[in-house]
Amino acid sequence: MPEMNNVKDYLLNLGASKVGYANVEGLASEFIDLPNGISLVLKLPKKAMHYIEEEDYQSYWKCFHSKIAELTEISLKGEEYIKNLGYDAFALTMQRNECDMKKLLSILPYKTIATKSGLGWIGRSALFVTPEYGSMVALGGILTNMPLDFGTPITDSQCDDCTNCQDACPVNAINPQKWNDRLNREDIIDIEACKEYVIDQYMNGLGCTKCMCECKLTQKYLKKE
C-alpha cells in the first residue's frame, strides 16, 4: 500500500522519531468518527535532562513546549498531506484534543493510539515508555479514514521489576500495579495527588519530572552517544 508508506516516510522526514498505525474505531466517535489512528512519537533532546539536573526548569519547559509546537506542525502537515490524497484526516493537536483539562482527560489519549500502534507501553508512572527513549518523549496523533496497516498492539507492560519511578515519586502517587490495557488509569496512579503536586511545582517555576528521569530506559537513552 504505497500511499500508506508515503505518509509514514513523510512524517518521519518532517522530524517524527517514530510513527505507528492503530485501529481506534469507536474510541473517539462521540467527537469525531474516524476509525484509524496515526501515532507520532517525538523524542526529547538530551539537553532537556541537563536542564532538569541543573534545576533550570524555565529552560526545560521552553524546550518541552518547543517540541510540542514541532509536533503540532508535523500533525497539521500530516493532516493536509492525507487530505490531498483524497481521505479525511484530523490532527489531534494539543489544543484540539483537550476535553477536560481539570481531570487531565482528552478526546482520545495519545498514549492509547501509541500502545495500540505497538510503539511502546505505559510505565508504572502512567507515562508512555518506548524501548529507544524511555519516557523522554512527546506524543501526537492524527485520525483518518485512510486504510492503514496496523501495528501489533502492546497490551501489557514491558517494564521488568524495576520500581525506580515509583520510588522517586515525591507524593507516593504511583501504585505497585503494573499497567495492562484492562486497567483504569486510577489503578496504577493517584492522578489527583500527582496533578496537585505538578501544578504547584509548575506555578512556582519548578517541575516534577522524577518519574521520567529515573526510568531505566530513559537513563539508557541518555547514555547513548
GROMACS elastic network, one bead per residue, 0.5 to 0.9 nm:
[ bonds ]
;  ai    aj funct       b0    kb
    1     4     6  0.56734   500
    1     5     6  0.66999   500
    1     6     6  0.89313   500
    1   147     6  0.86393   500
    1   148     6  0.82266   500
    1   149     6  0.83080   500
    2     5     6  0.50970   500
    2     6     6  0.60518   500
    2     7     6  0.86886   500
    3     7     6  0.63211   500
    3     8     6  0.88702   500
    3    85     6  0.79952   500
    4     7     6  0.52131   500
    4     8     6  0.65479   500
    4     9     6  0.87969   500
    4   146     6  0.80324   500
    4   147     6  0.74214   500
    4   148     6  0.61287   500
    4   149     6  0.76968   500
    5     8     6  0.52042   500
    5     9     6  0.61810   500
    5    10     6  0.84638   500
    6     9     6  0.51108   500
    6    10     6  0.59278   500
    6    11     6  0.86082   500
    7    10     6  0.50037   500
    7    11     6  0.62303   500
    7    12     6  0.86333   500
    7    78     6  0.74063   500
    7    81     6  0.75831   500
    7    82     6  0.73201   500
    8    11     6  0.52406   500
    8    12     6  0.61840   500
    8    13     6  0.85178   500
    8    18     6  0.89933   500
    8    19     6  0.63767   500
    8    20     6  0.79743   500
    8    38     6  0.89321   500
    9    12     6  0.51096   500
    9    13     6  0.59873   500
    9    14     6  0.85408   500
    9    19     6  0.88603   500
   10    13     6  0.51249   500
   10    14     6  0.62643   500
   10    15     6  0.89342   500
   10    78     6  0.77232   500
   10    81     6  0.85712   500
   11    14     6  0.50319   500
   11    15     6  0.66627   500
   11    16     6  0.58834   500
   11    17     6  0.89219   500
   11    18     6  0.88108   500
   11    19     6  0.74099   500
   11    40     6  0.82348   500
   11    74     6  0.66759   500
   11    75     6  0.81737   500
   11    77     6  0.83978   500
   11    78     6  0.65404   500
   12    15     6  0.52070   500
   12    17     6  0.64336   500
   12    18     6  0.70015   500
   12    19     6  0.71109   500
   13    16     6  0.71137   500
   14    73     6  0.89132   500
   14    74     6  0.62410   500
   14    77     6  0.87271   500
   15    42     6  0.76571   500
   15    70     6  0.82323   500
   15    71     6  0.84805   500
   15    74     6  0.74781   500
   16    19     6  0.68839   500
   16    40     6  0.62870   500
   16    41     6  0.60410   500
   16    42     6  0.52509   500
   16    43     6  0.80914   500
   16    70     6  0.89966   500
   16    71     6  0.76161   500
   16    74     6  0.74803   500
   17    40     6  0.75502   500
   17    41     6  0.55491   500
   17    43     6  0.61182   500
   18    39     6  0.79487   500
   18    40     6  0.60491   500
   18    42     6  0.68173   500
   18    43     6  0.85574   500
   18   119     6  0.75641   500
   19    38     6  0.69211   500
   19    39     6  0.55399   500
   19    41     6  0.63786   500
   19   114     6  0.86962   500
   19   117     6  0.84319   500
   19   119     6  0.78174   500
   20    37     6  0.82551   500
   20    38     6  0.57071   500
   20    39     6  0.50354   500
   20    40     6  0.69275   500
   20    41     6  0.86309   500
   20   113     6  0.83801   500
   20   114     6  0.70058   500
   20   116     6  0.86337   500
   20   118     6  0.70929   500
   20   119     6  0.64998   500
   20   150     6  0.75085   500
   20   151     6  0.65031   500
   21    36     6  0.73331   500
   21    37     6  0.57499   500
   21    39     6  0.62105   500
   21   113     6  0.78271   500
   21   114     6  0.81506   500
   21   116     6  0.78096   500
   21   118     6  0.82499   500
   21   148     6  0.64192   500
   21   149     6  0.65450   500
   21   151     6  0.56778   500
   22    35     6  0.88216   500
   22    36     6  0.59211   500
   22    37     6  0.50112   500
   22    38     6  0.63881   500
   22    39     6  0.75922   500
   22   113     6  0.61514   500
   22   114     6  0.77131   500
   22   115     6  0.84520   500
   22   116     6  0.53559   500
   22   118     6  0.81221   500
   22   148     6  0.77958   500
   22   149     6  0.79437   500
   22   151     6  0.61295   500
   22   152     6  0.81982   500
   22   153     6  0.76835   500
   23    35     6  0.63232   500
   23    37     6  0.61858   500
   23   113     6  0.81171   500
   23   116     6  0.71506   500
   23   117     6  0.78944   500
   23   148     6  0.85182   500
   23   150     6  0.64804   500
   23   151     6  0.87048   500
   24    27     6  0.55907   500
   24    28     6  0.76861   500
   24    34     6  0.80569   500
   24    35     6  0.53192   500
   24    36     6  0.53575   500
   24    37     6  0.59358   500
   24   112     6  0.84944   500
   24   113     6  0.70684   500
   24   116     6  0.79219   500
   24   143     6  0.85288   500
   25    28     6  0.75118   500
   25    29     6  0.75649   500
   25    33     6  0.77646   500
   25    34     6  0.67940   500
   25    36     6  0.63115   500
   25    37     6  0.85262   500
   26    30     6  0.79981   500
   26    33     6  0.70169   500
   26    34     6  0.79392   500
   26    35     6  0.66086   500
   27    30     6  0.79396   500
   27    33     6  0.85588   500
   27    35     6  0.80875   500
   27   107     6  0.85442   500
   27   108     6  0.68925   500
   28    31     6  0.56434   500
   28    32     6  0.57902   500
   28    33     6  0.64323   500
   28    34     6  0.76502   500
   28    35     6  0.83708   500
   28   107     6  0.61375   500
   28   108     6  0.58920   500
   29    34     6  0.70285   500
   29    35     6  0.82201   500
   30    33     6  0.72052   500
   30   107     6  0.85473   500
   31   107     6  0.70136   500
   32    90     6  0.84708   500
   32   107     6  0.88478   500
   32   143     6  0.86415   500
   33   143     6  0.87860   500
   33   144     6  0.88473   500
   33   145     6  0.88397   500
   34    37     6  0.80547   500
   34    88     6  0.80283   500
   34    89     6  0.77139   500
   34    90     6  0.82655   500
   34   143     6  0.58487   500
   34   144     6  0.52765   500
   34   145     6  0.54809   500
   35   143     6  0.71183   500
   35   144     6  0.65485   500
   35   145     6  0.59561   500
   35   146     6  0.87847   500
   36   142     6  0.83979   500
   36   143     6  0.56940   500
   36   144     6  0.53092   500
   36   145     6  0.58856   500
   36   146     6  0.71879   500
   36   147     6  0.75730   500
   36   148     6  0.71966   500
   36   150     6  0.85950   500
   37   113     6  0.61674   500
   37   114     6  0.88042   500
   37   116     6  0.89266   500
   37   117     6  0.81792   500
   37   141     6  0.68254   500
   37   142     6  0.57646   500
   37   144     6  0.63327   500
   37   145     6  0.86324   500
   37   148     6  0.85825   500
   37   150     6  0.88809   500
   38   113     6  0.70226   500
   38   114     6  0.80898   500
   38   117     6  0.77833   500
   38   140     6  0.84669   500
   38   141     6  0.54144   500
   38   142     6  0.50153   500
   38   143     6  0.63055   500
   38   144     6  0.78568   500
   38   148     6  0.87445   500
   39   110     6  0.71585   500
   39   111     6  0.85111   500
   39   112     6  0.89836   500
   39   113     6  0.56402   500
   39   114     6  0.52020   500
   39   115     6  0.88031   500
   39   116     6  0.88893   500
   39   117     6  0.68087   500
   39   119     6  0.82117   500
   39   139     6  0.74134   500
   39   140     6  0.61792   500
   39   142     6  0.67992   500
   39   143     6  0.89787   500
   40    71     6  0.78152   500
   40    74     6  0.87491   500
   40    75     6  0.80191   500
   40   110     6  0.84385   500
   40   113     6  0.89140   500
   40   114     6  0.75561   500
   40   138     6  0.83486   500
   40   139     6  0.56789   500
   40   141     6  0.54497   500
   40   142     6  0.80343   500
   41    71     6  0.84620   500
   41   114     6  0.80017   500
   41   119     6  0.83639   500
   41   137     6  0.64990   500
   41   138     6  0.60175   500
   41   140     6  0.65349   500
   41   141     6  0.85946   500
   42    67     6  0.75524   500
   42    68     6  0.87883   500
   42    70     6  0.87880   500
   42    71     6  0.71950   500
   42   136     6  0.87461   500
   42   137     6  0.55001   500
   42   138     6  0.52054   500
   42   139     6  0.62982   500
   42   140     6  0.81532   500
   43    46     6  0.88871   500
   43    67     6  0.85665   500
   43   133     6  0.66222   500
   43   135     6  0.86614   500
   43   136     6  0.60592   500
   43   138     6  0.63238   500
   43   139     6  0.87555   500
   44    47     6  0.82972   500
   44    48     6  0.67911   500
   44    49     6  0.87003   500
   44    63     6  0.83570   500
   44    64     6  0.72753   500
   44    67     6  0.72282   500
   44   133     6  0.83732   500
   44   136     6  0.54350   500
   44   137     6  0.51994   500
   44   138     6  0.68438   500
   45    48     6  0.56677   500
   45    49     6  0.78021   500
   45    63     6  0.83165   500
   45    64     6  0.89330   500
   45   136     6  0.81556   500
   45   137     6  0.88431   500
   46    49     6  0.55436   500
   46    50     6  0.68762   500
   46   136     6  0.85888   500
   46   221     6  0.84581   500
   46   222     6  0.61879   500
   47    51     6  0.63500   500
   47    52     6  0.87616   500
   47    60     6  0.84052   500
   47    63     6  0.86277   500
   48    51     6  0.52129   500
   48    52     6  0.65547   500
   48    53     6  0.88860   500
   48    59     6  0.78760   500
   48    60     6  0.54031   500
   48    61     6  0.84918   500
   48    63     6  0.65424   500
   48    64     6  0.74980   500
   48   136     6  0.89651   500
   49    53     6  0.62070   500
   49    54     6  0.86072   500
   49    60     6  0.77307   500
   49   136     6  0.87197   500
   49   213     6  0.74211   500
   49   222     6  0.82511   500
   50    54     6  0.61916   500
   50    55     6  0.84498   500
   50    56     6  0.84481   500
   50    60     6  0.85217   500
   51    54     6  0.51154   500
   51    55     6  0.60330   500
   51    57     6  0.64447   500
   51    58     6  0.84541   500
   51    59     6  0.63630   500
   51    60     6  0.54850   500
   52    56     6  0.58673   500
   52    57     6  0.61376   500
   52    59     6  0.86454   500
   52    60     6  0.65085   500
   52   207     6  0.84513   500
   52   209     6  0.79230   500
   52   213     6  0.86879   500
   53    56     6  0.76221   500
   54    57     6  0.82420   500
   55    58     6  0.86265   500
   55    60     6  0.86458   500
   55   206     6  0.76911   500
   55   207     6  0.86676   500
   56    59     6  0.56677   500
   56    60     6  0.64296   500
   56    61     6  0.89589   500
   56   206     6  0.80934   500
   57    61     6  0.59755   500
   57    62     6  0.83034   500
   57   202     6  0.88460   500
   57   205     6  0.67021   500
   57   206     6  0.54704   500
   57   207     6  0.63827   500
   58    61     6  0.54184   500
   58    62     6  0.61962   500
   58    63     6  0.86298   500
   58   205     6  0.67763   500
   58   206     6  0.75951   500
   59    62     6  0.50452   500
   59    63     6  0.60925   500
   59    64     6  0.85689   500
   60    63     6  0.50802   500
   60    64     6  0.60937   500
   60    65     6  0.86110   500
   60   207     6  0.89054   500
   61    65     6  0.59640   500
   61    66     6  0.83323   500
   61   207     6  0.85068   500
   62    65     6  0.53436   500
   62    66     6  0.61457   500
   62    67     6  0.88041   500
   63    66     6  0.51593   500
   63    67     6  0.65351   500
   63    68     6  0.89507   500
   64    67     6  0.52261   500
   64    68     6  0.64991   500
   64    69     6  0.88214   500
   64   138     6  0.81784   500
   65    69     6  0.61699   500
   65    70     6  0.85003   500
   66    69     6  0.50268   500
   66    70     6  0.62048   500
   66    71     6  0.86843   500
   67    71     6  0.61387   500
   67    72     6  0.85208   500
   67   138     6  0.72215   500
   68    72     6  0.61305   500
   68    73     6  0.86693   500
   68    93     6  0.87946   500
   68    94     6  0.80182   500
   68   138     6  0.68947   500
   68   139     6  0.81764   500
   68   140     6  0.83811   500
   69    73     6  0.63063   500
   69    74     6  0.86928   500
   70    73     6  0.51996   500
   70    74     6  0.62763   500
   70    75     6  0.86393   500
   71    74     6  0.50243   500
   71    75     6  0.60162   500
   71    76     6  0.85629   500
   71    93     6  0.78667   500
   71   138     6  0.79337   500
   71   139     6  0.75787   500
   71   140     6  0.63015   500
   71   141     6  0.88587   500
   72    75     6  0.51143   500
   72    76     6  0.61622   500
   72    77     6  0.85476   500
   72    91     6  0.81008   500
   72    92     6  0.82454   500
   72    93     6  0.54356   500
   72    94     6  0.74483   500
   72   140     6  0.75149   500
   73    76     6  0.52629   500
   73    77     6  0.61060   500
   73    78     6  0.84465   500
   73    93     6  0.87132   500
   74    77     6  0.52274   500
   74    78     6  0.60204   500
   74    79     6  0.86125   500
   74   140     6  0.88910   500
   75    78     6  0.50005   500
   75    79     6  0.61709   500
   75    80     6  0.87200   500
   75    90     6  0.86147   500
   75    91     6  0.52846   500
   75    92     6  0.71956   500
   75    93     6  0.68595   500
   75   140     6  0.70661   500
   75   141     6  0.66665   500
   75   142     6  0.63895   500
   76    80     6  0.63074   500
   76    81     6  0.85877   500
   76    90     6  0.81075   500
   76    91     6  0.56122   500
   76    92     6  0.84788   500
   76    93     6  0.77651   500
   76   142     6  0.84520   500
   77    80     6  0.50960   500
   77    81     6  0.60792   500
   77    82     6  0.86714   500
   77    91     6  0.86290   500
   78    82     6  0.61833   500
   78    83     6  0.85469   500
   78    89     6  0.84522   500
   78    91     6  0.75072   500
   78   142     6  0.75930   500
   79    82     6  0.53274   500
   79    83     6  0.62152   500
   79    84     6  0.86589   500
   79    88     6  0.81175   500
   79    89     6  0.52596   500
   79    90     6  0.58910   500
   79    91     6  0.56226   500
   79   142     6  0.68586   500
   79   143     6  0.83853   500
   79   144     6  0.82882   500
   80    83     6  0.50929   500
   80    84     6  0.61603   500
   80    85     6  0.87740   500
   80    89     6  0.76950   500
   80    90     6  0.88874   500
   80    91     6  0.89664   500
   81    84     6  0.51607   500
   81    85     6  0.66108   500
   82    85     6  0.50784   500
   82    86     6  0.68353   500
   82    87     6  0.59089   500
   82    88     6  0.70289   500
   82    89     6  0.64085   500
   82   144     6  0.80337   500
   82   146     6  0.76744   500
   83    86     6  0.51415   500
   83    88     6  0.55190   500
   83    89     6  0.62033   500
   84    87     6  0.72978   500
   85    88     6  0.89328   500
   85   146     6  0.89479   500
   86   146     6  0.86231   500
   87   144     6  0.71880   500
   87   145     6  0.62770   500
   87   146     6  0.56636   500
   88   143     6  0.83622   500
   88   144     6  0.55534   500
   88   145     6  0.58156   500
   88   146     6  0.71366   500
   89   142     6  0.67975   500
   89   143     6  0.55337   500
   89   145     6  0.68388   500
   89   146     6  0.79505   500
   90    93     6  0.88785   500
   90   141     6  0.87230   500
   90   142     6  0.56139   500
   90   143     6  0.51010   500
   90   144     6  0.63430   500
   91    96     6  0.79535   500
   91    97     6  0.88022   500
   91   140     6  0.83296   500
   91   141     6  0.62493   500
   91   143     6  0.63334   500
   91   144     6  0.86515   500
   92    95     6  0.79557   500
   92    96     6  0.58442   500
   92    97     6  0.53774   500
   92   107     6  0.86876   500
   92   108     6  0.83361   500
   92   110     6  0.84102   500
   92   140     6  0.66069   500
   92   141     6  0.52216   500
   92   142     6  0.54018   500
   92   143     6  0.71716   500
   93    96     6  0.51969   500
   93    97     6  0.58796   500
   93    98     6  0.86465   500
   93   140     6  0.67292   500
   93   141     6  0.73030   500
   93   142     6  0.82746   500
   94    97     6  0.51357   500
   94    98     6  0.63146   500
   94   106     6  0.89190   500
   94   140     6  0.78488   500
   95    98     6  0.57724   500
   96    99     6  0.83603   500
   96   107     6  0.85115   500
   97   105     6  0.89102   500
   97   106     6  0.54816   500
   97   107     6  0.54118   500
   97   108     6  0.70445   500
   97   109     6  0.81951   500
   98   101     6  0.63359   500
   98   104     6  0.83579   500
   98   105     6  0.69982   500
   98   107     6  0.64932   500
   98   108     6  0.89926   500
   99   103     6  0.89001   500
   99   104     6  0.81271   500
   99   105     6  0.57416   500
   99   107     6  0.55022   500
   99   108     6  0.88269   500
  100   103     6  0.55937   500
  100   104     6  0.59937   500
  100   106     6  0.63239   500
  100   107     6  0.86342   500
  101   105     6  0.58337   500
  101   106     6  0.74976   500
  102   105     6  0.76914   500
  103   106     6  0.89861   500
  103   191     6  0.85643   500
  103   192     6  0.83112   500
  103   195     6  0.87925   500
  104   191     6  0.86283   500
  104   195     6  0.84032   500
  105   108     6  0.82678   500
  105   109     6  0.75611   500
  106   109     6  0.56796   500
  106   110     6  0.85928   500
  108   111     6  0.85120   500
  108   112     6  0.71701   500
  108   113     6  0.78429   500
  109   112     6  0.53033   500
  109   113     6  0.69405   500
  109   114     6  0.88426   500
  109   141     6  0.89628   500
  110   113     6  0.53508   500
  110   114     6  0.62000   500
  110   115     6  0.87351   500
  110   139     6  0.59797   500
  110   140     6  0.58627   500
  110   141     6  0.62190   500
  111   115     6  0.60246   500
  111   116     6  0.83819   500
  111   120     6  0.87591   500
  111   121     6  0.80153   500
  111   122     6  0.76238   500
  111   127     6  0.82388   500
  111   128     6  0.61736   500
  111   139     6  0.74006   500
  111   140     6  0.87770   500
  112   115     6  0.53844   500
  112   116     6  0.60711   500
  112   117     6  0.84256   500
  113   116     6  0.51965   500
  113   117     6  0.60099   500
  113   118     6  0.87334   500
  113   140     6  0.89474   500
  113   141     6  0.72906   500
  114   117     6  0.50186   500
  114   118     6  0.64100   500
  114   119     6  0.55812   500
  114   120     6  0.65977   500
  114   121     6  0.78161   500
  114   128     6  0.82438   500
  114   139     6  0.80501   500
  114   140     6  0.87996   500
  114   141     6  0.84071   500
  114   153     6  0.84881   500
  114   154     6  0.88744   500
  115   118     6  0.50425   500
  115   119     6  0.58685   500
  115   120     6  0.54566   500
  115   121     6  0.54271   500
  115   122     6  0.76957   500
  115   128     6  0.82803   500
  115   152     6  0.88113   500
  115   153     6  0.58033   500
  115   154     6  0.53528   500
  115   155     6  0.71773   500
  115   181     6  0.89584   500
  116   119     6  0.77484   500
  116   120     6  0.86562   500
  116   121     6  0.89655   500
  116   150     6  0.83898   500
  116   151     6  0.71638   500
  116   152     6  0.68948   500
  116   154     6  0.61052   500
  116   155     6  0.76972   500
  117   120     6  0.81002   500
  117   150     6  0.64665   500
  117   152     6  0.61937   500
  117   153     6  0.54056   500
  117   154     6  0.76086   500
  118   121     6  0.77870   500
  118   150     6  0.87526   500
  118   151     6  0.55013   500
  118   152     6  0.51723   500
  118   154     6  0.51333   500
  118   155     6  0.87226   500
  119   129     6  0.86410   500
  119   130     6  0.65933   500
  119   131     6  0.84434   500
  119   151     6  0.81730   500
  119   152     6  0.88045   500
  119   153     6  0.81387   500
  119   154     6  0.77597   500
  120   128     6  0.68330   500
  120   129     6  0.55413   500
  120   131     6  0.68250   500
  120   153     6  0.87982   500
  120   154     6  0.67612   500
  120   157     6  0.87711   500
  120   158     6  0.83612   500
  121   127     6  0.84685   500
  121   128     6  0.57411   500
  121   129     6  0.53946   500
  121   130     6  0.68045   500
  121   154     6  0.62503   500
  121   155     6  0.74700   500
  121   156     6  0.70930   500
  121   157     6  0.57391   500
  121   158     6  0.67726   500
  121   159     6  0.84822   500
  121   179     6  0.81907   500
  121   180     6  0.85482   500
  122   125     6  0.76630   500
  122   126     6  0.54874   500
  122   127     6  0.56336   500
  122   129     6  0.57748   500
  122   130     6  0.88202   500
  122   156     6  0.81527   500
  122   157     6  0.61982   500
  122   158     6  0.83634   500
  122   159     6  0.86441   500
  122   178     6  0.85492   500
  122   179     6  0.61001   500
  122   180     6  0.78056   500
  122   181     6  0.89331   500
  123   126     6  0.52538   500
  123   127     6  0.55251   500
  123   128     6  0.61243   500
  123   129     6  0.59414   500
  123   135     6  0.82960   500
  123   157     6  0.65861   500
  123   158     6  0.80311   500
  123   159     6  0.66119   500
  123   165     6  0.86085   500
  123   178     6  0.72264   500
  123   179     6  0.65801   500
  123   215     6  0.87653   500
  124   127     6  0.74277   500
  124   157     6  0.83023   500
  124   159     6  0.79693   500
  124   163     6  0.78061   500
  124   165     6  0.70501   500
  124   166     6  0.68600   500
  124   174     6  0.66375   500
  124   175     6  0.72646   500
  124   176     6  0.73228   500
  124   177     6  0.71657   500
  124   178     6  0.55187   500
  124   179     6  0.63951   500
  124   188     6  0.64648   500
  124   189     6  0.77406   500
  124   211     6  0.89215   500
  125   128     6  0.84964   500
  125   165     6  0.62225   500
  125   166     6  0.66829   500
  125   169     6  0.86214   500
  125   173     6  0.83362   500
  125   174     6  0.57800   500
  125   175     6  0.81935   500
  125   188     6  0.73515   500
  125   189     6  0.66896   500
  125   211     6  0.63089   500
  125   212     6  0.80941   500
  126   129     6  0.88944   500
  126   174     6  0.81779   500
  126   179     6  0.77804   500
  126   185     6  0.72880   500
  126   188     6  0.68520   500
  126   189     6  0.66727   500
  127   135     6  0.63986   500
  127   211     6  0.83166   500
  127   212     6  0.75778   500
  128   134     6  0.80390   500
  128   135     6  0.57613   500
  128   136     6  0.87813   500
  128   137     6  0.79005   500
  128   138     6  0.89498   500
  128   139     6  0.86735   500
  129   132     6  0.86725   500
  129   133     6  0.74706   500
  129   136     6  0.79240   500
  129   137     6  0.80376   500
  129   158     6  0.89696   500
  129   159     6  0.88053   500
  129   215     6  0.87835   500
  129   217     6  0.80150   500
  129   218     6  0.85659   500
  130   133     6  0.55231   500
  130   135     6  0.63378   500
  130   136     6  0.84833   500
  130   137     6  0.81623   500
  130   217     6  0.77699   500
  130   218     6  0.87653   500
  131   134     6  0.58144   500
  131   135     6  0.88674   500
  131   217     6  0.65543   500
  131   218     6  0.88136   500
  131   221     6  0.88998   500
  132   217     6  0.72480   500
  132   218     6  0.82208   500
  132   220     6  0.83621   500
  132   221     6  0.64907   500
  133   136     6  0.57561   500
  133   137     6  0.69078   500
  133   217     6  0.63585   500
  133   218     6  0.55486   500
  133   219     6  0.85061   500
  133   220     6  0.77512   500
  133   221     6  0.51685   500
  133   222     6  0.80627   500
  134   137     6  0.75510   500
  134   212     6  0.78493   500
  134   215     6  0.65601   500
  134   216     6  0.72120   500
  134   219     6  0.75669   500
  134   220     6  0.77756   500
  134   221     6  0.68405   500
  135   138     6  0.84705   500
  135   211     6  0.87086   500
  135   212     6  0.55834   500
  135   213     6  0.81110   500
  135   215     6  0.70927   500
  135   217     6  0.74735   500
  135   218     6  0.59042   500
  136   212     6  0.65444   500
  136   213     6  0.79355   500
  136   218     6  0.61479   500
  136   221     6  0.86039   500
  143   146     6  0.88766   500
  144   147     6  0.83254   500
  145   148     6  0.85898   500
  150   153     6  0.84236   500
  154   157     6  0.77856   500
  154   158     6  0.86509   500
  154   180     6  0.86948   500
  154   181     6  0.83816   500
  155   179     6  0.84825   500
  155   180     6  0.55411   500
  155   181     6  0.51638   500
  155   182     6  0.81305   500
  156   159     6  0.89814   500
  156   178     6  0.82362   500
  156   179     6  0.62221   500
  156   181     6  0.64843   500
  156   182     6  0.88724   500
  157   160     6  0.82186   500
  157   178     6  0.63665   500
  157   179     6  0.52992   500
  157   180     6  0.58862   500
  157   181     6  0.87940   500
  158   179     6  0.89281   500
  159   162     6  0.69945   500
  159   178     6  0.79880   500
  160   163     6  0.85924   500
  162   165     6  0.81637   500
  162   166     6  0.87972   500
  162   215     6  0.85623   500
  162   216     6  0.79236   500
  163   166     6  0.51889   500
  163   167     6  0.59953   500
  163   168     6  0.85209   500
  163   176     6  0.81291   500
  163   215     6  0.86414   500
  164   167     6  0.51956   500
  164   168     6  0.61039   500
  164   169     6  0.88202   500
  164   211     6  0.74263   500
  164   214     6  0.56902   500
  164   215     6  0.61920   500
  164   216     6  0.74784   500
  165   168     6  0.50914   500
  165   169     6  0.63528   500
  165   174     6  0.78809   500
  165   210     6  0.69733   500
  165   212     6  0.70716   500
  165   213     6  0.80209   500
  165   214     6  0.55790   500
  165   215     6  0.59033   500
  165   216     6  0.88202   500
  166   169     6  0.55397   500
  166   172     6  0.71627   500
  166   173     6  0.78078   500
  166   174     6  0.52711   500
  166   175     6  0.72129   500
  166   176     6  0.75223   500
  166   211     6  0.70321   500
  167   170     6  0.82361   500
  167   172     6  0.77399   500
  167   174     6  0.83920   500
  167   211     6  0.85007   500
  168   171     6  0.89368   500
  168   172     6  0.82233   500
  168   210     6  0.59662   500
  168   211     6  0.61370   500
  168   214     6  0.70800   500
  169   172     6  0.52918   500
  169   173     6  0.65620   500
  169   174     6  0.69287   500
  169   194     6  0.87369   500
  169   208     6  0.87816   500
  169   210     6  0.65134   500
  169   211     6  0.63132   500
  170   173     6  0.79095   500
  170   197     6  0.86691   500
  170   208     6  0.86956   500
  170   210     6  0.82269   500
  171   174     6  0.83975   500
  171   193     6  0.67776   500
  171   194     6  0.70361   500
  171   197     6  0.75209   500
  172   175     6  0.77814   500
  172   189     6  0.89538   500
  172   190     6  0.83307   500
  172   193     6  0.82469   500
  172   194     6  0.84977   500
  173   188     6  0.85678   500
  173   189     6  0.54980   500
  173   191     6  0.70900   500
  173   192     6  0.84250   500
  173   193     6  0.60250   500
  173   194     6  0.58900   500
  174   177     6  0.84716   500
  174   188     6  0.61835   500
  174   190     6  0.64646   500
  174   191     6  0.87500   500
  174   194     6  0.85621   500
  175   178     6  0.79926   500
  175   186     6  0.89596   500
  175   187     6  0.72425   500
  175   189     6  0.54749   500
  175   190     6  0.75490   500
  176   188     6  0.70692   500
  176   189     6  0.88760   500
  177   187     6  0.69993   500
  177   188     6  0.55448   500
  177   189     6  0.87390   500
  178   187     6  0.88564   500
  178   188     6  0.66908   500
  179   182     6  0.83153   500
  179   183     6  0.68300   500
  179   184     6  0.88256   500
  179   185     6  0.85405   500
  179   187     6  0.82532   500
  179   188     6  0.65640   500
  180   183     6  0.58287   500
  180   184     6  0.88072   500
  181   184     6  0.78405   500
  183   186     6  0.81073   500
  183   187     6  0.62029   500
  183   188     6  0.79470   500
  184   187     6  0.53896   500
  184   188     6  0.75074   500
  185   188     6  0.57502   500
  185   189     6  0.63402   500
  185   190     6  0.83007   500
  185   191     6  0.78963   500
  186   189     6  0.52357   500
  186   190     6  0.58539   500
  186   191     6  0.67189   500
  187   190     6  0.78777   500
  188   191     6  0.89485   500
  189   192     6  0.87302   500
  189   193     6  0.87182   500
  189   194     6  0.79605   500
  190   193     6  0.55973   500
  190   194     6  0.63418   500
  190   195     6  0.86667   500
  191   195     6  0.58224   500
  191   196     6  0.84132   500
  192   195     6  0.51137   500
  192   196     6  0.60383   500
  192   197     6  0.85655   500
  193   196     6  0.53495   500
  193   197     6  0.63181   500
  193   198     6  0.86306   500
  194   197     6  0.53946   500
  194   198     6  0.60824   500
  194   199     6  0.85690   500
  195   198     6  0.51392   500
  195   199     6  0.59775   500
  195   200     6  0.84093   500
  196   199     6  0.53787   500
  196   200     6  0.61629   500
  196   201     6  0.86688   500
  197   200     6  0.51178   500
  197   201     6  0.61563   500
  197   202     6  0.85700   500
  197   208     6  0.79294   500
  198   201     6  0.51123   500
  198   202     6  0.60533   500
  198   203     6  0.85622   500
  198   206     6  0.87474   500
  198   207     6  0.64359   500
  198   208     6  0.58189   500
  198   209     6  0.88136   500
  199   202     6  0.50080   500
  199   203     6  0.60317   500
  199   204     6  0.85771   500
  199   207     6  0.82829   500
  200   203     6  0.52224   500
  200   204     6  0.64047   500
  200   205     6  0.89183   500
  200   206     6  0.84383   500
  200   207     6  0.85313   500
  201   204     6  0.52055   500
  201   205     6  0.64929   500
  201   207     6  0.50462   500
  201   208     6  0.67300   500
  202   205     6  0.51321   500
  202   206     6  0.50479   500
  202   207     6  0.52238   500
  202   208     6  0.79990   500
  203   206     6  0.72467   500
  203   207     6  0.87231   500
  204   207     6  0.83113   500
  207   210     6  0.89208   500
  208   211     6  0.80273   500
  208   212     6  0.88862   500
  209   212     6  0.53462   500
  209   213     6  0.60863   500
  209   214     6  0.86315   500
  210   213     6  0.50251   500
  210   214     6  0.59813   500
  210   215     6  0.85736   500
  211   214     6  0.53925   500
  211   215     6  0.63425   500
  212   215     6  0.55680   500
  212   218     6  0.69925   500
  213   216     6  0.83558   500
  213   218     6  0.64547   500
  213   219     6  0.70862   500
  214   217     6  0.86008   500
  214   218     6  0.71266   500
  214   219     6  0.69487   500
  215   218     6  0.51329   500
  215   219     6  0.63476   500
  215   220     6  0.87023   500
  216   219     6  0.50853   500
  216   220     6  0.61812   500
  216   221     6  0.87102   500
  217   221     6  0.61832   500
  217   222     6  0.86028   500
  218   221     6  0.51456   500
  218   222     6  0.62801   500
  218   223     6  0.87819   500
  219   222     6  0.50605   500
  219   223     6  0.63027   500
  219   224     6  0.88907   500
  220   223     6  0.52579   500
  220   224     6  0.65648   500
  221   224     6  0.53804   500
  221   225     6  0.86425   500
  222   225     6  0.79661   500
